[in-house]
Amino acid sequence: MRRGYSVAQTARLVSALRWACGRLSEILGVWAQEAATAGAPHAVASVRLTVLSRRLEAHLETLDGLQPDSVLMAGWRQAAPADQALAAALDEMAAMEGPLERLAVAETVIVPALAGVYREIGEHAAPHCDAALASAARALRHDLDRGTAAAGTGQPGAVGAAHGVLAAAGGLVGLDVLTPGEWA
C-alpha cells in the first residue's frame, strides 16, 4: 500500500520541484540564446533548448497550482532548492561550454532526471490524498517523454560530468524529499 505524502511533505516536494523547474528553465533558456548567437551550425541546438526551456516553464506553472495553501505551510510557498548542494550543482552545470554538449546534457541528463522524479511521485503518491499531485506528475512526465524522442546527441564527457554533479547533489529534489526518511 502506498503511504502518500503528508501536507508538509507535499509542500516541501512541490517547493523543491518548482525551484528545480524554474532554475532549469532559466539555464536552458540562456543556453538556447548562446547557441543561437554561435551561428547556423548550432541552430538546431538553440531550437531544442528553447523548446525544453519553455516546457519546464510550463511545468513550473502546473506545479504552482499544487502548492498546499495553508497558513501552516506558508514557509514552503516559495520555490526553494531541497538542498544548497543542488543549487551549487546546477550552477556548475550552467557553466558548461559548448552548444552540443549542453544539448546532450539537457536531453540525456536533465530530462531523464526530472522524468524520474515524476515517476517516483507516481509510485509513492496515494490516490486518497495525492491524486492531484500524481495526476500532474503523470502528465508532466508524459510531456517530457514526448518532447525528447530525438534525444541522444552524444557528448559522453559532458553527460558523464553532469550525471556525476547531479548524483553528488542527491538528484533534482533530494532523496529525502522524494522519499521521506520517516517512511523507512
N, C-alpha and C positions, 0 to 999 in steps of 0.2 A: 504494500500500500504506500502510496506517495504521501509524504509528510505535508507538503505545501509550505509556502513561505508565510511567516507572520507578517503583520503590517510593518513592523520595524525592519525585517529582513527585505521585504519588497521595497520599502523606501530606500534602503541602502543600495540594493541591487540596481534599481531604476536610476538612482542618482549617479552611480558609477557608470552605467551604460550610457546615460545621457552625456556625461562628460566624455567618455571614450568616443562616441559617435561624433560629437561636436569637434573634438580635437582632431580626430582622424579626417573628418570632412575638411577642416581647415588645412591640414598638412597636404592632403591630396589636391586641394584647390591651388595651393602655392606651387606644388609640383607640376600641375597642369599648365599654369601660367608660364613657368620657367621652361617647360617643354615646348610651348608654343613659340617662345622667343628664340629657341635653339634652332629653329628653321624647319624646312619641309621634311627632312628625314624623320623628325620626331612628332609630326602632326598627329599620327595615329595614337601615340602615347598620350599626347595632350588631350585628345578627344576622350579616350578611355578613362583617363584620370579625372577629367571633368565630370563625366557621367557618374563615375563612382563617388566622387565628392558630393554631387547633388543627391545621389541615392542615400548616402549616410546623413545628409542634412534632413532628408525626408524621414529617415528612421528617428532622428532626434525629435522631430515634431510628433511622431507617433508615440514615442516614449514619454514626452511631456504630459500627455493625457493619462498616463498610467501612474504618475507620482501620487502616492496617497495624500489626500488633502485633509490633514488633521493638525490641530494645534500642537499635539504631542510630537508630530513628525516634522515640525517646521524646520528643524535643523537639517533635514535631508531634502528640503525642497530645492536647494541649489545643486546644480550638477557639480560633482567633485570626483576626483580620481579616488579609487578604492585605496590606493597606496601611493605615496610620493615616488616610490621606485618606478611605478608605471609612468608617471609624468616624466621622469628622467629618461626612461626607456623610449618613450615616444619622441621626446626632444632629440635623443640620439638618432633615432630612425629618421626624423625630419631633416637632419643634417646630411643624409646620404646624398651622393652625387650621381648624376647620370640619368637621363630620362628612361632608358630601357631598364636599368637597374631598379629605379623607383617603380616603374610599372610592374615589374616582376614581383617586387615586394608587396605592392598593393594587391595584386591578384593571387599570389600564392602564399602569402603570409597573413596579411590583414584580413582579407575576406574570409578565408577558412577559419581564422581565429574567432572572428565575430559570429560566423555561422555556427561554430562550435558552442559559443556562449548561448545562442538562441536554442540550439538543440538541447543543451543541458537544462535550460529553463523548462523546456517542454517535458523533460524527463522527471524533474523534481517538483513541478507545479502540480497542485491538487485541484481537480475540477471544482470542488465545492468552495474554494477560497481564492484560487488564482486563475480563473477562467479567462479573464480579460488579458492578463499577462501572458498566459500560454498561447492564446489565440494570436496576439500580436507577435510573439516570438516566432510562431509558425509562419505567419505572413511575411515577417521581415527576413526570415531565413530563406523562404521561397524567393523573395525579391533578390537576395544575394545570389542564390543558385542560378536563377535565370539570367542574371546580368553578367555572369563571368564565364559563360560557356567557352569562350575563346581563350581562357587563361592558359598560361604555360609559355612564357616568353624566355625561358632560360635564366641566365644570370645566377648560377648556383652560389657564387661567393656572396653576393648581396643578400640572397634569400637565406643562406645559412646564417649570416651575421644577424639578420633581422629576427630569425627564429630564436637565436640564442639570446638576444637582448630581451625579446618578449617573454621567453620562458623564464629568464632570470628575474623578471619583474612579477612573475606569478600570473601571467596572462592579462587579458584586457580588463577584467574586473576583479581579479584576485580570487583564488580558490575558496577562501573562507567566506567571501561574499556570495559566490555562486552556490557553494555547498557549505552552509554554516557549520562551524565547528561543534556546536551543541547538538547537531544531528548524529554525531558519532556514537 
